Amino acid sequence: MSVDDVINLISALSLSDQLRVVQAIWDQLPNGVGTELSLEQRVELDRRWAEYKANLTSCFTEEEFRNRIRAARGQ
């Protein structure tokens, strides 16, 4: 069975089951895999962290974030 065959099979699953497959695959990876940052990513992360620390009032909670997404979707 090829990777494309597996992807097609997974794509036929419900979204909930697809997420379970993703989580199961992620859980099987060795620690640290996929978490390495490029220099550009690290620079951007450092920039965003400095911006956050400089102006904490510009941030919002996860609940506020989700509410903004729902509002943007008209829900």
N, C-alpha and C positions, 0 to 999 in steps of 0.2 A: 504494500500500500504506500502510495506517495504522500508527500506533505500536502499537495493540492487535494488529494482524496480526503485526507483527514480534515483539512480546512472546510471542504464542502460538507462533510458530515457534521462538523461542529456548527456550521452556518445554518443547518436545518433545525438545530435545537432552539428551544425558547431562549429569550434573552437571559433569563435567570440561570438556566443551565449553561449557557455560554460563559457567563460570569463565573460559575463554579469551575468550569474547565480552566479558565484563565487563572483563577486563584490556585487551583491544584498544580498547574504548571509552574506558576511563580513560586509556590511553596517548595517545589522540588529543586529549584536552582540553588547553587552554593551561595553562601552569604557574600554580599558585595558585588555579585554579577549584575551588570546593568546600572550600577549606581555611580560609575566613574563620570566625572565631569571634564569636559574639554576646557581649555583655558578661557575661551569665549564665554562658556556657560558659567564658569567660576567668577569671571569679571562681572557678568550681568547679575548673578546672585549676590555678590558683594555690593553692587550698586543698589539693588533693591533693598537689601538689609540696611544699608546706611540711610536710604530714603525713609524706610519704616522707622528706624530709631530716631531720625530727626523730626518726624512728625507723626506721632502715635495716633493723633486724632483723625488722621486721614484714612485709617483702617477701619474695618468693620468685622463683626463676628461671623462665624460660619452660618448662623441662622439668618443674619442680615444678607449675606451673600446669596443664600438659597432663595430668600424672599425676592431679591432683585432679579434673579434668574427667572423665577416664576412670573414676576410682573412683566418681564421682557417677553415671555412666552404667552402672555395674556391669560395666565391661569389664576 
